[in-house]
Amino acid sequence: MHVDEVDTDAALARRLVAAQFPQWAGLEVEAVERIGTSNAMFRLGADMVVRLPRRAGAAKDIDMEHEWLPRLGAQLPTPIPVPLAQGTPQEGYPWRWSVYEWLDGTNPVVGRLTAPKLLATDLAAFVTTLRRTDPADGPASYRSEPLPQRDADTRRALADVRDLVDQGAALSVWESALRAPEWTNAPVWIHSDLQPGNLLVSPEGRLSAVIDFECAGFGDAAVDLLPAWYVLPPEARALFRTVAEVDEATWVRGRGWALSVALLELSYYRHSNPVMVATAQHVLDEILAEG
C-alpha cells in the first residue's frame, strides 16, 4: 500500500515475541483478517494481538498510545485497546511495536448493519463522552488543523479522481464546509478516524470496541462525525446527529471533513487498496446524494 512500507508477516511477529517476551513464546501467532493501513496485526494466543507499524510515521505514535489509551479507556463507554507490552527493534524489524489485549467483534459492513439505529446511538455516546474528556496535556490530533488548511490537498485529490467523482457537486459541498463558522471552543479529544476498519460490532450490531487511536488527540469535534457518512445510513445518521447534540455549523464542517478524507483516500489508495477505495466511494456517494 505504501512505497515506504516494511515487510511484515506472522513469522516475523513470532520471532519478535519469542525473543522479547519468552513467556508468550509458545502461543500461536496468526495474521488477523482485518488489514490495517498503518499497522499489521497478528493474533497472539486467544487473548492478545501483536501490532507492527508498517511505516515510520505509525511507529511514532506508540508512546502516545501506551500513555493515553489506559487513561482514556477508564472514562469511555466502549472498550478500546489496552496496551500490555512494548517491543523494541530486532530481527531486522526497525521500530518499536506493541502487544495489546484482543478485542472481540467484526468491522461493520456498510449496507448490512444489523441494528443501524442502535449503532448510531452507541457511536454518539462514544464521541460525546470522548469530547467531554479533559484534554489535560494530551497531544494534538493528527487531524487538528482547521478545515481551510486542507483546501489545497482536497482540491488536488478531487482533480486526481475527476473520472470517479462529480466535480461540481463535490466542490459545492466542500466550499459550503469552508464557509461554515470555525470551531472556536477549546479543543476536545477526538479519535479522528472513526471509519469501518476502526470500529468493531457485536453479533447484535452494537458497538463493541473502537480501535486504532494513532490519529487521536485534541481538535475540532466535527472530525469525529466521520461515521455519519462512513458507516451509517441516512435514517441512522439523523439519529446520530441528534444524540450527539451536533449544531449546524459543526455538522457542515463534519461533512466537509468526511468529503476531504474520502477524496484523499480515494486518490491515494485507488491502485493499491480496493477496500479503502470502495469505502471512500461510498462516502462520497452518500454525501453527494444529500444535495
C-alpha positions as CSV (number, residue, x, y, z in Angstrom):
1,M,0.0,0.0,0.0
2,H,2.9,2.4,0.7
3,V,6.2,2.8,-1.0
4,D,8.0,3.1,2.4
5,E,6.3,0.1,4.0
6,V,8.4,-2.7,5.5
7,D,7.6,-6.3,5.1
8,T,5.7,-8.0,8.0
9,D,4.3,-11.4,8.4
10,A,3.3,-13.9,11.1
11,A,6.8,-15.5,11.1
12,L,8.4,-12.1,12.0
13,A,5.8,-11.5,14.7
14,R,6.5,-15.0,16.1
15,R,10.3,-14.3,16.2
16,L,9.9,-10.9,17.9
17,V,7.6,-12.3,20.6
18,A,9.9,-15.3,21.2
19,A,12.9,-13.1,21.5
20,Q,11.5,-10.4,23.7
21,F,8.6,-12.0,25.6
22,P,9.5,-15.6,26.2
23,Q,6.5,-16.1,28.5
24,W,4.4,-15.9,25.3
25,A,6.7,-17.8,23.0
26,G,4.6,-20.9,23.0
27,L,1.4,-19.2,21.9
28,E,0.1,-19.5,18.4
29,V,0.6,-16.4,16.1
30,E,-1.5,-15.9,13.0
31,A,-2.4,-12.9,10.8
32,V,-5.6,-11.0,11.5
33,E,-8.1,-10.7,8.7
34,R,-8.6,-7.0,9.5
35,I,-6.0,-5.3,7.3
36,G,-4.8,-2.0,8.8
37,T,-3.3,0.6,6.5
38,S,-0.8,1.8,9.2
39,N,-0.2,-1.4,11.2
40,A,-0.1,-5.1,10.6
41,M,-1.8,-7.2,13.3
42,F,-1.2,-10.8,14.4
43,R,-3.3,-12.7,16.8
44,L,-1.2,-13.9,19.8
45,G,-2.9,-16.8,21.5
46,A,-6.6,-16.3,22.4
47,D,-6.4,-13.0,24.2
48,M,-3.7,-10.8,22.7
49,V,-2.7,-9.2,19.4
50,V,0.7,-8.1,18.1
51,R,0.7,-4.8,16.3
52,L,3.6,-3.9,14.0
53,P,3.8,-0.5,12.4
54,R,4.1,-0.7,8.6
55,R,5.8,2.7,8.3
56,A,8.0,5.1,10.4
57,G,5.1,7.5,10.8
58,A,2.9,4.9,12.6
59,A,5.8,3.9,14.8
60,K,6.0,7.5,16.2
61,D,2.5,7.1,17.7
62,I,3.4,4.2,20.0
63,D,4.4,6.3,23.0
64,M,1.2,8.3,22.8
65,E,-0.9,5.2,22.6
66,H,0.8,3.5,25.6
67,E,0.5,6.6,27.7
68,W,-3.1,7.7,26.8
69,L,-5.1,4.6,26.0
70,P,-5.2,3.4,29.6
71,R,-6.2,6.9,30.8
72,L,-8.9,7.3,28.1
73,G,-10.2,3.7,28.4
74,A,-11.1,4.3,32.0
75,Q,-13.6,7.0,31.0
76,L,-15.1,5.8,27.8
77,P,-18.4,3.8,27.4
78,T,-16.9,1.5,24.8
79,P,-13.8,-0.8,25.1
80,I,-10.6,0.5,23.4
81,P,-7.3,-1.2,23.1
82,V,-5.3,-2.0,26.3
83,P,-1.5,-2.0,25.8
84,L,0.2,-4.9,27.5
85,A,3.8,-4.6,26.4
86,Q,6.1,-2.7,24.1
87,G,8.7,-4.4,22.0
88,T,11.9,-3.0,20.5
89,P,13.6,-3.2,17.1
90,Q,15.0,-6.7,16.4
91,E,15.1,-9.5,13.8
92,G,15.6,-6.9,11.1
93,Y,12.4,-5.1,12.1
94,P,13.3,-1.3,12.6
95,W,10.8,0.1,15.0
96,R,9.2,-0.4,18.4
97,W,6.0,-2.4,18.4
98,S,3.1,-3.4,20.8
99,V,1.2,-6.2,22.3
100,Y,-2.5,-5.4,23.1
101,E,-5.4,-7.2,24.6
102,W,-7.6,-8.8,21.9
103,L,-11.0,-7.2,21.4
104,D,-13.8,-9.2,20.0
105,G,-16.1,-8.0,17.2
106,T,-16.2,-7.6,13.5
107,N,-15.9,-4.5,11.3
108,P,-19.4,-3.1,10.4
109,V,-20.3,-3.8,6.8
110,V,-21.9,-0.7,5.2
111,G,-25.4,-1.5,3.9
112,R,-25.6,-4.7,6.0
113,L,-25.8,-3.3,9.5
114,T,-27.8,-5.5,11.9
115,A,-29.1,-2.6,14.1
116,P,-28.1,0.8,12.5
117,K,-30.0,2.9,14.9
118,L,-28.5,1.2,17.9
119,L,-25.1,1.5,16.4
120,A,-25.8,5.2,15.8
121,T,-26.7,5.7,19.5
122,D,-23.6,3.8,20.6
123,L,-21.4,5.9,18.3
124,A,-22.9,9.1,19.5
125,A,-22.3,8.1,23.2
126,F,-18.7,7.3,22.4
127,V,-17.9,10.6,20.6
128,T,-19.8,12.6,23.1
129,T,-18.0,11.1,26.1
130,L,-14.6,11.4,24.4
131,R,-15.1,15.1,23.6
132,R,-16.1,15.8,27.2
133,T,-12.9,14.1,28.5
134,D,-10.4,16.6,29.9
135,P,-7.7,17.2,27.2
136,A,-5.2,17.8,30.0
137,D,-1.7,17.7,28.5
138,G,-2.7,15.4,25.6
139,P,-1.3,15.7,22.1
140,A,-2.9,17.5,19.1
141,S,-4.7,15.2,16.8
142,Y,-3.2,14.1,13.5
143,R,-6.3,16.0,12.1
144,S,-6.2,19.0,14.3
145,E,-5.8,21.6,11.6
146,P,-8.7,24.0,10.7
147,L,-10.6,22.7,7.7
148,P,-9.4,25.6,5.4
149,Q,-5.8,24.3,5.7
150,R,-6.9,21.2,3.8
151,D,-8.2,23.2,0.9
152,A,-5.3,22.7,-1.5
153,D,-4.9,19.0,-0.8
154,T,-8.6,18.4,-1.1
155,R,-8.8,20.2,-4.4
156,R,-5.8,18.3,-5.7
157,A,-7.3,15.0,-4.7
158,L,-10.6,15.9,-6.3
159,A,-8.8,16.7,-9.5
160,D,-7.0,13.3,-9.3
161,V,-10.3,11.4,-9.2
162,R,-12.2,13.6,-11.6
163,D,-13.1,10.4,-13.5
164,L,-14.8,9.0,-10.5
165,V,-16.5,11.9,-8.7
166,D,-18.9,14.7,-9.8
167,Q,-16.5,17.7,-9.6
168,G,-19.1,20.4,-9.4
169,A,-21.2,18.7,-6.7
170,A,-18.2,17.8,-4.6
171,L,-16.9,21.4,-4.8
172,S,-20.2,22.8,-3.8
173,V,-20.2,20.6,-0.6
174,W,-16.6,21.5,0.1
175,E,-17.0,25.2,-0.3
176,S,-20.1,25.1,1.9
177,A,-17.9,23.5,4.6
178,L,-15.2,26.1,4.2
179,R,-17.8,28.9,4.7
180,A,-19.2,27.3,7.9
181,P,-18.2,29.1,11.2
182,E,-14.9,27.6,12.5
183,W,-14.6,25.8,15.9
184,T,-14.0,28.5,18.5
185,N,-14.4,26.4,21.6
186,A,-11.4,24.8,23.4
187,P,-10.0,21.8,21.6
188,V,-11.6,18.5,22.6
189,W,-10.4,14.9,22.5
190,I,-11.2,13.2,19.2
191,H,-10.4,9.8,17.7
192,S,-10.1,11.4,14.3
193,D,-10.6,8.2,12.2
194,L,-13.9,6.6,13.0
195,Q,-14.5,4.6,9.9
196,P,-15.5,1.0,9.4
197,G,-12.0,-0.5,9.8
198,N,-11.5,1.1,13.2
199,L,-14.9,0.0,14.6
200,L,-15.9,-3.4,16.0
201,V,-19.5,-4.5,16.4
202,S,-21.1,-7.4,18.2
203,P,-23.3,-10.0,16.5
204,E,-26.3,-8.0,17.7
205,G,-25.0,-4.9,15.8
206,R,-23.9,-2.9,18.9
207,L,-20.6,-1.0,19.0
208,S,-18.3,-3.5,20.9
209,A,-15.0,-1.6,20.6
210,V,-13.1,1.3,18.9
211,I,-9.6,0.6,17.8
212,D,-6.6,2.3,16.1
213,F,-6.0,5.5,18.1
214,E,-2.9,6.7,16.3
215,C,-4.7,9.8,15.0
216,A,-6.2,10.6,18.3
217,G,-5.6,13.8,20.3
218,F,-7.4,17.2,20.6
219,G,-9.0,19.1,17.8
220,D,-12.4,20.1,16.3
221,A,-15.3,17.9,17.4
222,A,-16.5,17.9,13.8
223,V,-13.8,15.4,12.8
224,D,-15.5,12.7,14.8
225,L,-18.6,13.0,12.7
226,L,-17.0,10.8,10.0
227,P,-19.1,7.7,10.9
228,A,-22.3,9.6,9.9
229,W,-21.3,9.1,6.3
230,Y,-18.7,6.4,6.5
231,V,-20.9,3.9,8.4
232,L,-24.5,4.9,8.9
233,P,-27.5,5.0,6.5
234,P,-29.5,8.3,6.3
235,E,-32.1,7.5,9.0
236,A,-29.5,6.4,11.5
237,R,-27.3,9.4,10.5
238,A,-30.0,11.8,11.6
239,L,-30.3,9.9,15.0
240,F,-26.5,10.1,15.5
241,R,-26.6,13.8,15.0
242,T,-29.5,14.3,17.5
243,V,-28.0,12.1,20.2
244,A,-24.5,13.6,19.7
245,E,-26.1,17.1,20.0
246,V,-24.4,18.5,16.9
247,D,-25.1,22.1,15.9
248,E,-25.5,23.1,12.2
249,A,-22.0,24.6,11.8
250,T,-20.3,21.6,13.3
251,W,-22.4,19.2,11.1
252,V,-21.5,21.1,7.9
253,R,-17.8,21.1,8.9
254,G,-18.1,17.4,9.7
255,R,-19.5,16.7,6.2
256,G,-16.6,18.7,4.8
257,W,-14.1,16.6,6.8
258,A,-15.7,13.4,5.6
259,L,-15.6,14.6,2.0
260,S,-11.9,15.7,2.3
261,V,-10.8,12.5,4.0
262,A,-12.6,10.3,1.5
263,L,-11.2,12.2,-1.5
264,L,-7.7,11.9,-0.2
265,E,-8.2,8.2,0.5
266,L,-9.7,7.6,-3.0
267,S,-6.8,9.3,-4.6
268,Y,-4.1,7.6,-2.5
269,Y,-5.4,4.1,-2.5
270,R,-7.1,3.8,-5.9
271,H,-4.5,1.4,-7.2
272,S,-3.4,-0.4,-4.0
273,N,-6.3,-1.0,-1.7
274,P,-9.7,-1.8,-3.1
275,V,-11.4,-1.9,0.3
276,M,-10.4,1.6,1.1
277,V,-11.4,2.7,-2.4
278,A,-14.9,1.2,-2.1
279,T,-15.3,2.8,1.3
280,A,-14.3,6.2,0.1
281,Q,-16.5,5.9,-3.0
282,H,-19.5,5.0,-0.7
283,V,-18.8,8.1,1.5
284,L,-18.7,10.4,-1.5
285,D,-21.9,8.9,-2.9
286,E,-23.7,9.4,0.4
287,I,-22.5,13.0,0.8
288,L,-23.4,14.0,-2.7
289,A,-26.8,12.3,-2.6
290,E,-27.7,14.7,0.2
291,G,-27.5,17.5,-2.3
